[in-house]
Amino acid sequence: MMMENRNSVAIRYCTQCRWMLRAAWMGQELLTTFEGELAELVLQPGTGGVFEIKANDKLVWSRKDRGRFPEITELKQLIRDEIAPGKHLGHSDRKSEG
Amino acid sequence: MMMENRNSVAIRYCTQCRWMLRAAWMGQELLTTFEGELAELVLQPGTGGVFEIKANDKLVWSRKDRGRFPEITELKQLIRDEIAPGKHLGHSDRKSEG
């Protein structure tokens, strides 16, 4: 039986920049990869060029700090490290293993 | 300037039924229609055939109660009634006006 969990990932995106589709795509990737490990995926409209991703309220990505969007593979690694540290990500782990 | 708001819509969907794409699509429709009126759209994986939509913690749709999924137009009307009662929905209002 699946363990209950309270893990939450939130993606805040700038509506003016039209980043909703990107945020929703990344959200669906995370819901698929971390099925059973995520209790919720939160999409939060924002303004001013914001693109921030939090795992259980810890900021794991800020576009302003990093100067770019995350690759989906590195995003999965960052989320994995917060919510499911023992999980192997298959293809998504290869880049850092190579 | 846009008013701050704390409106939240949550969609709980059954992963076993493979309803994530449907939930995410509906979520994006709501984020688009209610841009500036929604603070967050929450996707919550569930099991056992659940498909429930809450607006500010009020249950506005349960597939088990209704026996079907909502039409996107009626869903927008239900959400509108909770979070932005004065808002006109354009095409999405026509069905009930006709």
N, CA and C atoms of all chains as a GROMACS GRO file, in nm:
protein
  588
    1MET      N    1   0.085  -0.121   0.000
    1MET     CA    2   0.000   0.000   0.000
    1MET      C    3   0.088   0.125   0.000
    2MET      N    4   0.041   0.223  -0.072
    2MET     CA    5   0.120   0.344  -0.086
    2MET      C    6   0.126   0.421   0.047
    3MET      N    7   0.246   0.464   0.085
    3MET     CA    8   0.260   0.545   0.206
    3MET      C    9   0.199   0.683   0.182
    4GLU      N   10   0.129   0.733   0.282
    4GLU     CA   11   0.085   0.873   0.276
    4GLU      C   12   0.208   0.963   0.280
    5ASN      N   13   0.203   1.071   0.209
    5ASN     CA   14   0.312   1.167   0.216
    5ASN      C   15   0.253   1.307   0.209
    6ARG      N   16   0.331   1.405   0.253
    6ARG     CA   17   0.284   1.542   0.251
    6ARG      C   18   0.376   1.630   0.167
    7ASN      N   19   0.452   1.568   0.079
    7ASN     CA   20   0.544   1.645  -0.003
    7ASN      C   21   0.471   1.738  -0.100
    8SER      N   22   0.519   1.860  -0.104
    8SER     CA   23   0.458   1.962  -0.190
    8SER      C   24   0.564   2.029  -0.275
    9VAL      N   25   0.534   2.043  -0.403
    9VAL     CA   26   0.620   2.122  -0.491
    9VAL      C   27   0.537   2.236  -0.547
   10ALA      N   28   0.593   2.356  -0.545
   10ALA     CA   29   0.523   2.474  -0.595
   10ALA      C   30   0.607   2.541  -0.704
   11ILE      N   31   0.542   2.578  -0.813
   11ILE     CA   32   0.608   2.650  -0.922
   11ILE      C   33   0.539   2.785  -0.938
   12ARG      N   34   0.615   2.892  -0.912
   12ARG     CA   35   0.562   3.027  -0.931
   12ARG      C   36   0.618   3.081  -1.062
   13TYR      N   37   0.528   3.125  -1.149
   13TYR     CA   38   0.569   3.166  -1.284
   13TYR      C   39   0.510   3.303  -1.318
   14CYS      N   40   0.577   3.372  -1.406
   14CYS     CA   41   0.532   3.504  -1.449
   14CYS      C   42   0.429   3.491  -1.561
   15THR      N   43   0.309   3.545  -1.535
   15THR     CA   44   0.205   3.538  -1.638
   15THR      C   45   0.235   3.635  -1.754
   16GLN      N   46   0.297   3.748  -1.721
   16GLN     CA   47   0.329   3.846  -1.824
   16GLN      C   48   0.427   3.789  -1.927
   17CYS      N   49   0.512   3.698  -1.880
   17CYS     CA   50   0.612   3.634  -1.967
   17CYS      C   51   0.553   3.513  -2.040
   18ARG      N   52   0.428   3.480  -2.008
   18ARG     CA   53   0.358   3.366  -2.069
   18ARG      C   54   0.429   3.233  -2.038
   19TRP      N   55   0.462   3.214  -1.912
   19TRP     CA   56   0.534   3.093  -1.872
   19TRP      C   57   0.442   2.988  -1.810
   20MET      N   58   0.310   3.006  -1.821
   20MET     CA   59   0.219   2.907  -1.763
   20MET      C   60   0.238   2.769  -1.824
   21LEU      N   61   0.245   2.763  -1.957
   21LEU     CA   62   0.255   2.633  -2.022
   21LEU      C   63   0.382   2.560  -1.979
   22ARG      N   64   0.492   2.637  -1.969
   22ARG     CA   65   0.619   2.579  -1.925
   22ARG      C   66   0.606   2.527  -1.782
   23ALA      N   67   0.547   2.608  -1.694
   23ALA     CA   68   0.531   2.567  -1.554
   23ALA      C   69   0.443   2.443  -1.544
   24ALA      N   70   0.334   2.441  -1.621
   24ALA     CA   71   0.242   2.328  -1.615
   24ALA      C   72   0.307   2.202  -1.671
   25TRP      N   73   0.386   2.217  -1.774
   25TRP     CA   74   0.458   2.101  -1.829
   25TRP      C   75   0.556   2.045  -1.725
   26MET      N   76   0.635   2.133  -1.665
   26MET     CA   77   0.729   2.085  -1.563
   26MET      C   78   0.654   2.019  -1.447
   27GLY      N   79   0.541   2.077  -1.410
   27GLY     CA   80   0.460   2.020  -1.303
   27GLY      C   81   0.414   1.879  -1.336
   28GLN      N   82   0.370   1.860  -1.460
   28GLN     CA   83   0.323   1.728  -1.500
   28GLN      C   84   0.438   1.628  -1.506
   29GLU      N   85   0.555   1.673  -1.549
   29GLU     CA   86   0.674   1.586  -1.547
   29GLU      C   87   0.702   1.538  -1.404
   30LEU      N   88   0.693   1.631  -1.308
   30LEU     CA   89   0.721   1.596  -1.168
   30LEU      C   90   0.614   1.504  -1.112
   31LEU      N   91   0.487   1.532  -1.144
   31LEU     CA   92   0.379   1.445  -1.096
   31LEU      C   93   0.394   1.304  -1.152
   32THR      N   94   0.443   1.294  -1.273
   32THR     CA   95   0.461   1.162  -1.334
   32THR      C   96   0.581   1.090  -1.272
   33THR      N   97   0.693   1.160  -1.262
   33THR     CA   98   0.815   1.097  -1.208
   33THR      C   99   0.799   1.062  -1.061
   34PHE      N  100   0.734   1.151  -0.985
   34PHE     CA  101   0.724   1.131  -0.840
   34PHE      C  102   0.583   1.089  -0.797
   35GLU      N  103   0.517   1.012  -0.883
   35GLU     CA  104   0.386   0.959  -0.846
   35GLU      C  105   0.401   0.875  -0.720
   36GLY      N  106   0.319   0.901  -0.621
   36GLY     CA  107   0.329   0.831  -0.492
   36GLY      C  108   0.420   0.901  -0.393
   37GLU      N  109   0.496   1.000  -0.441
   37GLU     CA  110   0.587   1.073  -0.352
   37GLU      C  111   0.550   1.220  -0.340
   38LEU      N  112   0.456   1.264  -0.421
   38LEU     CA  113   0.412   1.404  -0.417
   38LEU      C  114   0.266   1.409  -0.375
   39ALA      N  115   0.237   1.488  -0.273
   39ALA     CA  116   0.098   1.506  -0.231
   39ALA      C  117   0.030   1.614  -0.314
   40GLU      N  118   0.108   1.710  -0.359
   40GLU     CA  119   0.049   1.818  -0.439
   40GLU      C  120   0.154   1.889  -0.522
   41LEU      N  121   0.107   1.940  -0.635
   41LEU     CA  122   0.188   2.023  -0.723
   41LEU      C  123   0.110   2.153  -0.738
   42VAL      N  124   0.172   2.263  -0.699
   42VAL     CA  125   0.101   2.391  -0.692
   42VAL      C  126   0.152   2.484  -0.800
   43LEU      N  127   0.062   2.536  -0.882
   43LEU     CA  128   0.097   2.636  -0.982
   43LEU      C  129   0.052   2.772  -0.931
   44GLN      N  130   0.147   2.867  -0.924
   44GLN     CA  131   0.118   2.998  -0.866
   44GLN      C  132   0.151   3.109  -0.966
   45PRO      N  133   0.048   3.173  -1.020
   45PRO     CA  134   0.074   3.284  -1.112
   45PRO      C  135   0.145   3.398  -1.040
   46GLY      N  136   0.243   3.456  -1.106
   46GLY     CA  137   0.315   3.570  -1.051
   46GLY      C  138   0.342   3.671  -1.161
   47THR      N  139   0.423   3.768  -1.127
   47THR     CA  140   0.455   3.874  -1.223
   47THR      C  141   0.605   3.906  -1.215
   48GLY      N  142   0.649   3.998  -1.299
   48GLY     CA  143   0.784   4.051  -1.287
   48GLY      C  144   0.896   3.954  -1.320
   49GLY      N  145   0.868   3.857  -1.406
   49GLY     CA  146   0.975   3.767  -1.448
   49GLY      C  147   1.008   3.656  -1.350
   50VAL      N  148   0.917   3.632  -1.255
   50VAL     CA  149   0.945   3.527  -1.156
   50VAL      C  150   0.933   3.387  -1.217
   51PHE      N  151   1.028   3.302  -1.184
   51PHE     CA  152   1.015   3.158  -1.211
   51PHE      C  153   1.091   3.086  -1.100
   52GLU      N  154   1.015   3.046  -1.000
   52GLU     CA  155   1.074   2.986  -0.880
   52GLU      C  156   1.007   2.853  -0.849
   53ILE      N  157   1.088   2.759  -0.806
   53ILE     CA  158   1.036   2.627  -0.773
   53ILE      C  159   1.076   2.593  -0.631
   54LYS      N  160   0.976   2.556  -0.551
   54LYS     CA  161   1.001   2.519  -0.412
   54LYS      C  162   0.961   2.375  -0.388
   55ALA      N  163   1.040   2.306  -0.309
   55ALA     CA  164   1.005   2.171  -0.263
   55ALA      C  165   0.989   2.180  -0.112
   56ASN      N  166   0.867   2.154  -0.064
   56ASN     CA  167   0.839   2.166   0.079
   56ASN      C  168   0.890   2.300   0.134
   57ASP      N  169   0.858   2.405   0.063
   57ASP     CA  170   0.891   2.543   0.102
   57ASP      C  171   1.039   2.579   0.093
   58LYS      N  172   1.123   2.486   0.046
   58LYS     CA  173   1.264   2.520   0.023
   58LYS      C  174   1.282   2.558  -0.124
   59LEU      N  175   1.339   2.674  -0.146
   59LEU     CA  176   1.361   2.721  -0.282
   59LEU      C  177   1.471   2.638  -0.348
   60VAL      N  178   1.435   2.564  -0.453
   60VAL     CA  179   1.537   2.483  -0.521
   60VAL      C  180   1.576   2.542  -0.656
   61TRP      N  181   1.493   2.635  -0.706
   61TRP     CA  182   1.531   2.701  -0.831
   61TRP      C  183   1.473   2.842  -0.836
   62SER      N  184   1.555   2.937  -0.869
   62SER     CA  185   1.509   3.072  -0.898
   62SER      C  186   1.574   3.116  -1.029
   63ARG      N  187   1.491   3.148  -1.126
   63ARG     CA  188   1.548   3.189  -1.256
   63ARG      C  189   1.633   3.315  -1.240
   64LYS      N  190   1.595   3.402  -1.147
   64LYS     CA  191   1.673   3.524  -1.129
   64LYS      C  192   1.812   3.494  -1.073
   65ASP      N  193   1.820   3.398  -0.982
   65ASP     CA  194   1.950   3.361  -0.927
   65ASP      C  195   2.036   3.286  -1.029
   66ARG      N  196   1.971   3.196  -1.102
   66ARG     CA  197   2.047   3.105  -1.189
   66ARG      C  198   2.068   3.160  -1.330
   67GLY      N  199   1.983   3.255  -1.368
   67GLY     CA  200   1.998   3.312  -1.501
   67GLY      C  201   1.942   3.230  -1.614
   68ARG      N  202   1.870   3.123  -1.580
   68ARG     CA  203   1.811   3.037  -1.683
   68ARG      C  204   1.704   2.949  -1.621
   69PHE      N  205   1.629   2.881  -1.708
   69PHE     CA  206   1.536   2.779  -1.661
   69PHE      C  207   1.614   2.650  -1.632
   70PRO      N  208   1.560   2.565  -1.545
   70PRO     CA  209   1.627   2.435  -1.525
   70PRO      C  210   1.603   2.343  -1.643
   71GLU      N  211   1.701   2.258  -1.673
   71GLU     CA  212   1.674   2.141  -1.756
   71GLU      C  213   1.579   2.052  -1.677
   72ILE      N  214   1.493   1.980  -1.747
   72ILE     CA  215   1.397   1.897  -1.673
   72ILE      C  216   1.470   1.787  -1.593
   73THR      N  217   1.580   1.739  -1.646
   73THR     CA  218   1.654   1.634  -1.573
   73THR      C  219   1.715   1.689  -1.444
   74GLU      N  220   1.773   1.808  -1.451
   74GLU     CA  221   1.833   1.862  -1.328
   74GLU      C  222   1.724   1.903  -1.228
   75LEU      N  223   1.610   1.945  -1.279
   75LEU     CA  224   1.500   1.977  -1.188
   75LEU      C  225   1.455   1.852  -1.113
   76LYS      N  226   1.445   1.742  -1.185
   76LYS     CA  227   1.403   1.617  -1.120
   76LYS      C  228   1.506   1.575  -1.014
   77GLN      N  229   1.633   1.595  -1.043
   77GLN     CA  230   1.736   1.562  -0.944
   77GLN      C  231   1.723   1.650  -0.819
   78LEU      N  232   1.698   1.779  -0.841
   78LEU     CA  233   1.684   1.871  -0.727
   78LEU      C  234   1.564   1.834  -0.641
   79ILE      N  235   1.453   1.802  -0.708
   79ILE     CA  236   1.331   1.765  -0.634
   79ILE      C  237   1.353   1.631  -0.564
   80ARG      N  238   1.414   1.537  -0.636
   80ARG     CA  239   1.443   1.406  -0.576
   80ARG      C  240   1.524   1.421  -0.448
   81ASP      N  241   1.626   1.506  -0.454
   81ASP     CA  242   1.713   1.523  -0.338
   81ASP      C  243   1.635   1.572  -0.216
   82GLU      N  244   1.525   1.645  -0.240
   82GLU     CA  245   1.445   1.699  -0.128
   82GLU      C  246   1.339   1.601  -0.078
   83ILE      N  247   1.273   1.532  -0.172
   83ILE     CA  248   1.154   1.456  -0.130
   83ILE      C  249   1.172   1.304  -0.135
   84ALA      N  250   1.271   1.256  -0.209
   84ALA     CA  251   1.286   1.111  -0.224
   84ALA      C  252   1.433   1.080  -0.250
   85PRO      N  253   1.520   1.107  -0.151
   85PRO     CA  254   1.665   1.102  -0.172
   85PRO      C  255   1.717   0.966  -0.221
   86GLY      N  256   1.647   0.859  -0.191
   86GLY     CA  257   1.696   0.729  -0.233
   86GLY      C  258   1.652   0.687  -0.372
   87LYS      N  259   1.571   0.770  -0.434
   87LYS     CA  260   1.508   0.730  -0.561
   87LYS      C  261   1.606   0.741  -0.677
   88HIS      N  262   1.607   0.637  -0.762
   88HIS     CA  263   1.688   0.642  -0.883
   88HIS      C  264   1.601   0.693  -0.998
   89LEU      N  265   1.657   0.784  -1.076
   89LEU     CA  266   1.577   0.851  -1.178
   89LEU      C  267   1.597   0.798  -1.319
   90GLY      N  268   1.672   0.689  -1.332
   90GLY     CA  269   1.690   0.631  -1.466
   90GLY      C  270   1.762   0.727  -1.558
   91HIS      N  271   1.705   0.748  -1.676
   91HIS     CA  272   1.768   0.837  -1.775
   91HIS      C  273   1.807   0.971  -1.714
   92SER      N  274   1.721   1.022  -1.625
   92SER     CA  275   1.744   1.156  -1.572
   92SER      C  276   1.868   1.164  -1.482
   93ASP      N  277   1.921   1.047  -1.442
   93ASP     CA  278   2.040   1.049  -1.358
   93ASP      C  279   2.168   1.041  -1.441
   94ARG      N  280   2.157   1.002  -1.567
   94ARG     CA  281   2.276   0.969  -1.646
   94ARG      C  282   2.372   1.084  -1.661
   95LYS      N  283   2.314   1.204  -1.686
   95LYS     CA  284   2.400   1.319  -1.712
   95LYS      C  285   2.502   1.338  -1.600
   96SER      N  286   2.454   1.329  -1.475
   96SER     CA  287   2.544   1.355  -1.363
   96SER      C  288   2.632   1.233  -1.333
   97GLU      N  289   2.590   1.117  -1.384
   97GLU     CA  290   2.670   0.996  -1.361
   97GLU      C  291   2.782   0.984  -1.463
   98GLY      N  292   2.762   1.043  -1.580
   98GLY     CA  293   2.850   1.017  -1.695
   98GLY      C  294   2.991   1.073  -1.675
   99MET      N  295  -0.326   4.854  -1.084
   99MET     CA  296  -0.244   4.746  -1.026
   99MET      C  297  -0.333   4.630  -0.983
  100MET      N  298  -0.284   4.510  -1.003
  100MET     CA  299  -0.362   4.392  -0.973
  100MET      C  300  -0.382   4.376  -0.822
  101MET      N  301  -0.507   4.348  -0.783
  101MET     CA  302  -0.534   4.323  -0.642
  101MET      C  303  -0.475   4.188  -0.601
  102GLU      N  304  -0.417   4.185  -0.483
  102GLU     CA  305  -0.374   4.057  -0.428
  102GLU      C  306  -0.498   3.972  -0.399
  103ASN      N  307  -0.488   3.846  -0.419
  103ASN     CA  308  -0.599   3.759  -0.384
  103ASN      C  309  -0.544   3.629  -0.328
  104ARG      N  310  -0.627   3.558  -0.256
  104ARG     CA  311  -0.583   3.431  -0.197
  104ARG      C  312  -0.668   3.315  -0.247
  105ASN      N  313  -0.734   3.335  -0.361
  105ASN     CA  314  -0.819   3.228  -0.412
  105ASN      C  315  -0.739   3.106  -0.454
  106SER      N  316  -0.790   2.991  -0.414
  106SER     CA  317  -0.722   2.865  -0.444
  106SER      C  318  -0.821   2.766  -0.505
  107VAL      N  319  -0.778   2.702  -0.612
  107VAL     CA  320  -0.857   2.591  -0.668
  107VAL      C  321  -0.771   2.466  -0.664
  108ALA      N  322  -0.831   2.357  -0.619
  108ALA     CA  323  -0.759   2.230  -0.610
  108ALA      C  324  -0.833   2.123  -0.688
  109ILE      N  325  -0.757   2.046  -0.765
  109ILE     CA  326  -0.813   1.935  -0.841
  109ILE      C  327  -0.747   1.807  -0.793
  110ARG      N  328  -0.827   1.718  -0.735
  110ARG     CA  329  -0.776   1.587  -0.692
  110ARG      C  330  -0.819   1.483  -0.795
  111TYR      N  331  -0.721   1.409  -0.846
  111TYR     CA  332  -0.751   1.316  -0.955
  111TYR      C  333  -0.692   1.178  -0.924
  112CYS      N  334  -0.752   1.078  -0.984
  112CYS     CA  335  -0.705   0.940  -0.965
  112CYS      C  336  -0.592   0.910  -1.061
  113THR      N  337  -0.477   0.874  -1.004
  113THR     CA  338  -0.363   0.840  -1.091
  113THR      C  339  -0.384   0.704  -1.158
  114GLN      N  340  -0.451   0.613  -1.088
  114GLN     CA  341  -0.475   0.480  -1.145
  114GLN      C  342  -0.562   0.489  -1.271
  115CYS      N  343  -0.649   0.589  -1.274
  115CYS     CA  344  -0.738   0.611  -1.389
  115CYS      C  345  -0.670   0.692  -1.499
  116ARG      N  346  -0.548   0.736  -1.471
  116ARG     CA  347  -0.471   0.817  -1.567
  116ARG      C  348  -0.542   0.948  -1.600
  117TRP      N  349  -0.586   1.017  -1.495
  117TRP     CA  350  -0.658   1.144  -1.516
  117TRP      C  351  -0.571   1.267  -1.494
  118MET      N  352  -0.440   1.249  -1.483
  118MET     CA  353  -0.352   1.365  -1.462
  118MET      C  354  -0.362   1.465  -1.577
  119LEU      N  355  -0.356   1.417  -1.700
  119LEU     CA  356  -0.357   1.509  -1.814
  119LEU      C  357  -0.485   1.590  -1.817
  120ARG      N  358  -0.597   1.523  -1.786
  120ARG     CA  359  -0.726   1.590  -1.783
  120ARG      C  360  -0.728   1.698  -1.673
  121ALA      N  361  -0.679   1.660  -1.555
  121ALA     CA  362  -0.675   1.755  -1.443
  121ALA      C  363  -0.586   1.874  -1.476
  122ALA      N  364  -0.469   1.846  -1.535
  122ALA     CA  365  -0.376   1.954  -1.567
  122ALA      C  366  -0.432   2.045  -1.677
  123TRP      N  367  -0.500   1.986  -1.772
  123TRP     CA  368  -0.564   2.067  -1.877
  123TRP      C  369  -0.670   2.160  -1.815
  124MET      N  370  -0.757   2.103  -1.732
  124MET     CA  371  -0.860   2.186  -1.668
  124MET      C  372  -0.795   2.295  -1.583
  125GLY      N  373  -0.688   2.259  -1.514
  125GLY     CA  374  -0.617   2.357  -1.432
  125GLY      C  375  -0.565   2.473  -1.515
  126GLN      N  376  -0.508   2.441  -1.630
  126GLN     CA  377  -0.455   2.547  -1.717
  126GLN      C  378  -0.566   2.633  -1.775
  127GLU      N  379  -0.680   2.572  -1.806
  127GLU     CA  380  -0.796   2.650  -1.851
  127GLU      C  381  -0.837   2.750  -1.743
  128LEU      N  382  -0.839   2.704  -1.618
  128LEU     CA  383  -0.880   2.793  -1.508
  128LEU      C  384  -0.777   2.902  -1.484
  129LEU      N  385  -0.649   2.866  -1.489
  129LEU     CA  386  -0.544   2.967  -1.470
  129LEU      C  387  -0.550   3.073  -1.580
  130THR      N  388  -0.587   3.033  -1.700
  130THR     CA  389  -0.597   3.128  -1.811
  130THR      C  390  -0.720   3.217  -1.795
  131THR      N  391  -0.834   3.155  -1.769
  131THR     CA  392  -0.958   3.232  -1.758
  131THR      C  393  -0.957   3.324  -1.636
  132PHE      N  394  -0.903   3.275  -1.526
  132PHE     CA  395  -0.906   3.352  -1.401
  132PHE      C  396  -0.769   3.410  -1.365
  133GLU      N  397  -0.694   3.447  -1.466
  133GLU     CA  398  -0.566   3.513  -1.442
  133GLU      C  399  -0.592   3.642  -1.364
  134GLY      N  400  -0.520   3.660  -1.255
  134GLY     CA  401  -0.541   3.776  -1.169
  134GLY      C  402  -0.643   3.750  -1.059
  135GLU      N  403  -0.715   3.639  -1.070
  135GLU     CA  404  -0.816   3.607  -0.968
  135GLU      C  405  -0.784   3.478  -0.893
  136LEU      N  406  -0.683   3.407  -0.940
  136LEU     CA  407  -0.643   3.282  -0.875
  136LEU      C  408  -0.502   3.297  -0.820
  137ALA      N  409  -0.484   3.269  -0.693
  137ALA     CA  410  -0.350   3.272  -0.634
  137ALA      C  411  -0.277   3.140  -0.656
  138GLU      N  412  -0.353   3.031  -0.667
  138GLU     CA  413  -0.289   2.902  -0.690
  138GLU      C  414  -0.386   2.800  -0.746
  139LEU      N  415  -0.329   2.710  -0.822
  139LEU     CA  416  -0.402   2.596  -0.876
  139LEU      C  417  -0.326   2.474  -0.829
  140VAL      N  418  -0.393   2.389  -0.754
  140VAL     CA  419  -0.326   2.276  -0.689
  140VAL      C  420  -0.371   2.146  -0.754
  141LEU      N  421  -0.273   2.068  -0.797
  141LEU     CA  422  -0.300   1.934  -0.851
  141LEU      C  423  -0.263   1.831  -0.745
  142GLN      N  424  -0.361   1.746  -0.710
  142GLN     CA  425  -0.340   1.650  -0.601
  142GLN      C  426  -0.365   1.508  -0.650
  143PRO      N  427  -0.260   1.429  -0.662
  143PRO     CA  428  -0.279   1.290  -0.703
  143PRO      C  429  -0.360   1.214  -0.599
  144GLY      N  430  -0.450   1.132  -0.645
  144GLY     CA  431  -0.530   1.050  -0.556
  144GLY      C  432  -0.548   0.911  -0.616
  145THR      N  433  -0.635   0.834  -0.553
  145THR     CA  434  -0.660   0.697  -0.601
  145THR      C  435  -0.809   0.669  -0.595
  146GLY      N  436  -0.847   0.549  -0.637
  146GLY     CA  437  -0.984   0.502  -0.618
  146GLY      C  438  -1.090   0.575  -0.698
  147GLY      N  439  -1.050   0.631  -0.813
  147GLY     CA  440  -1.150   0.693  -0.899
  147GLY      C  441  -1.191   0.834  -0.859
  148VAL      N  442  -1.110   0.897  -0.774
  148VAL     CA  443  -1.146   1.032  -0.729
  148VAL      C  444  -1.125   1.134  -0.841
  149PHE      N  445  -1.221   1.223  -0.855
  149PHE     CA  446  -1.202   1.343  -0.938
  149PHE      C  447  -1.286   1.453  -0.873
  150GLU      N  448  -1.220   1.533  -0.791
  150GLU     CA  449  -1.290   1.635  -0.712
  150GLU      C  450  -1.224   1.770  -0.732
  151ILE      N  451  -1.305   1.872  -0.740
  151ILE     CA  452  -1.254   2.007  -0.759
  151ILE      C  453  -1.308   2.096  -0.646
  152LYS      N  454  -1.215   2.164  -0.580
  152LYS     CA  455  -1.253   2.253  -0.471
  152LYS      C  456  -1.211   2.395  -0.505
  153ALA      N  457  -1.297   2.490  -0.469
  153ALA     CA  458  -1.263   2.632  -0.479
  153ALA      C  459  -1.263   2.687  -0.337
  154ASN      N  460  -1.146   2.732  -0.291
  154ASN     CA  461  -1.133   2.780  -0.154
  154ASN      C  462  -1.192   2.680  -0.054
  155ASP      N  463  -1.154   2.554  -0.073
  155ASP     CA  464  -1.195   2.444   0.016
  155ASP      C  465  -1.341   2.405   0.007
  156LYS      N  466  -1.417   2.470  -0.082
  156LYS     CA  467  -1.556   2.427  -0.102
  156LYS      C  468  -1.560   2.331  -0.221
  157LEU      N  469  -1.619   2.215  -0.199
  157LEU     CA  470  -1.628   2.116  -0.306
  157LEU      C  471  -1.729   2.163  -0.411
  158VAL      N  472  -1.681   2.188  -0.532
  158VAL     CA  473  -1.774   2.232  -0.638
  158VAL      C  474  -1.800   2.121  -0.740
  159TRP      N  475  -1.717   2.017  -0.739
  159TRP     CA  476  -1.744   1.905  -0.829
  159TRP      C  477  -1.687   1.777  -0.771
  160SER      N  478  -1.769   1.674  -0.771
  160SER     CA  479  -1.722   1.540  -0.737
  160SER      C  480  -1.775   1.446  -0.844
  161ARG      N  481  -1.684   1.378  -0.912
  161ARG     CA  482  -1.728   1.287  -1.017
  161ARG      C  483  -1.816   1.176  -0.960
  162LYS      N  484  -1.790   1.137  -0.836
  162LYS     CA  485  -1.871   1.029  -0.777
  162LYS      C  486  -2.015   1.076  -0.753
  163ASP      N  487  -2.030   1.202  -0.710
  163ASP     CA  488  -2.165   1.254  -0.688
  163ASP      C  489  -2.239   1.279  -0.819
  164ARG      N  490  -2.165   1.334  -0.917
  164ARG     CA  491  -2.230   1.379  -1.040
  164ARG      C  492  -2.238   1.272  -1.148
  165GLY      N  493  -2.153   1.171  -1.135
  165GLY     CA  494  -2.157   1.063  -1.233
  165GLY      C  495  -2.087   1.094  -1.364
  166ARG      N  496  -2.017   1.206  -1.370
  166ARG     CA  497  -1.946   1.245  -1.493
  166ARG      C  498  -1.844   1.353  -1.462
  167PHE      N  499  -1.760   1.381  -1.561
  167PHE     CA  500  -1.670   1.495  -1.551
  167PHE      C  501  -1.747   1.623  -1.586
  168PRO      N  502  -1.700   1.738  -1.536
  168PRO     CA  503  -1.765   1.863  -1.577
  168PRO      C  504  -1.727   1.901  -1.719
  169GLU      N  505  -1.820   1.963  -1.790
  169GLU     CA  506  -1.783   2.036  -1.911
  169GLU      C  507  -1.693   2.151  -1.867
  170ILE      N  508  -1.600   2.190  -1.951
  170ILE     CA  509  -1.510   2.298  -1.910
  170ILE      C  510  -1.588   2.429  -1.888
  171THR      N  511  -1.693   2.451  -1.968
  171THR     CA  512  -1.771   2.575  -1.951
  171THR      C  513  -1.846   2.576  -1.817
  172GLU      N  514  -1.904   2.464  -1.781
  172GLU     CA  515  -1.977   2.464  -1.653
  172GLU      C  516  -1.879   2.469  -1.536
  173LEU      N  517  -1.761   2.411  -1.553
  173LEU     CA  518  -1.661   2.421  -1.446
  173LEU      C  519  -1.621   2.567  -1.425
  174LYS      N  520  -1.601   2.639  -1.536
  174LYS     CA  521  -1.565   2.780  -1.522
  174LYS      C  522  -1.676   2.860  -1.454
  175GLN      N  523  -1.800   2.826  -1.485
  175GLN     CA  524  -1.911   2.895  -1.418
  175GLN      C  525  -1.912   2.865  -1.268
  176LEU      N  526  -1.890   2.741  -1.232
  176LEU     CA  527  -1.889   2.704  -1.089
  176LEU      C  528  -1.775   2.774  -1.015
  177ILE      N  529  -1.658   2.778  -1.078
  177ILE     CA  530  -1.544   2.845  -1.014
  177ILE      C  531  -1.570   2.995  -1.007
  178ARG      N  532  -1.619   3.050  -1.116
  178ARG     CA  533  -1.652   3.193  -1.119
  178ARG      C  534  -1.746   3.230  -1.004
  179ASP      N  535  -1.850   3.149  -0.984
  179ASP     CA  536  -1.947   3.178  -0.879
  179ASP      C  537  -1.882   3.185  -0.741
  180GLU      N  538  -1.772   3.111  -0.723
  180GLU     CA  539  -1.706   3.111  -0.592
  180GLU      C  540  -1.602   3.222  -0.577
  181ILE      N  541  -1.526   3.248  -0.683
  181ILE     CA  542  -1.411   3.337  -0.664
  181ILE      C  543  -1.424   3.473  -0.732
  182ALA      N  544  -1.515   3.484  -0.829
  182ALA     CA  545  -1.528   3.611  -0.903
  182ALA      C  546  -1.670   3.626  -0.954
  183PRO      N  547  -1.767   3.640  -0.861
  183PRO     CA  548  -1.909   3.632  -0.896
  183PRO      C  549  -1.953   3.734  -1.003
  184GLY      N  550  -1.884   3.847  -1.012
  184GLY     CA  551  -1.926   3.948  -1.109
  184GLY      C  552  -1.866   3.929  -1.247
  185LYS      N  553  -1.781   3.830  -1.263
  185LYS     CA  554  -1.706   3.815  -1.387
  185LYS      C  555  -1.792   3.756  -1.498
  186HIS      N  556  -1.783   3.815  -1.617
  186HIS     CA  557  -1.852   3.759  -1.734
  186HIS      C  558  -1.756   3.668  -1.807
  187LEU      N  559  -1.806   3.553  -1.846
  187LEU     CA  560  -1.717   3.452  -1.904
  187LEU      C  561  -1.721   3.444  -2.056
  188GLY      N  562  -1.792   3.535  -2.120
  188GLY     CA  563  -1.796   3.533  -2.266
  188GLY      C  564  -1.861   3.407  -2.318
  189HIS      N  565  -1.794   3.339  -2.411
  189HIS     CA  566  -1.849   3.217  -2.470
  189HIS      C  567  -1.896   3.117  -2.365
  190SER      N  568  -1.821   3.112  -2.254
  190SER     CA  569  -1.852   3.009  -2.154
  190SER      C  570  -1.982   3.036  -2.081
  191ASP      N  571  -2.037   3.157  -2.097
  191ASP     CA  572  -2.165   3.187  -2.032
  191ASP      C  573  -2.283   3.160  -2.124
  192ARG      N  574  -2.258   3.145  -2.252
  192ARG     CA  575  -2.367   3.142  -2.349
  192ARG      C  576  -2.464   3.027  -2.326
  193LYS      N  577  -2.407   2.909  -2.295
  193LYS     CA  578  -2.491   2.791  -2.280
  193LYS      C  579  -2.605   2.816  -2.182
  194SER      N  580  -2.570   2.874  -2.067
  194SER     CA  581  -2.671   2.895  -1.964
  194SER      C  582  -2.759   3.016  -1.994
  195GLU      N  583  -2.711   3.102  -2.084
  195GLU     CA  584  -2.791   3.220  -2.118
  195GLU      C  585  -2.893   3.189  -2.228
  196GLY      N  586  -2.865   3.088  -2.308
  196GLY     CA  587  -2.941   3.064  -2.432
  196GLY      C  588  -3.085   3.020  -2.405
   0.00000   0.00000   0.00000
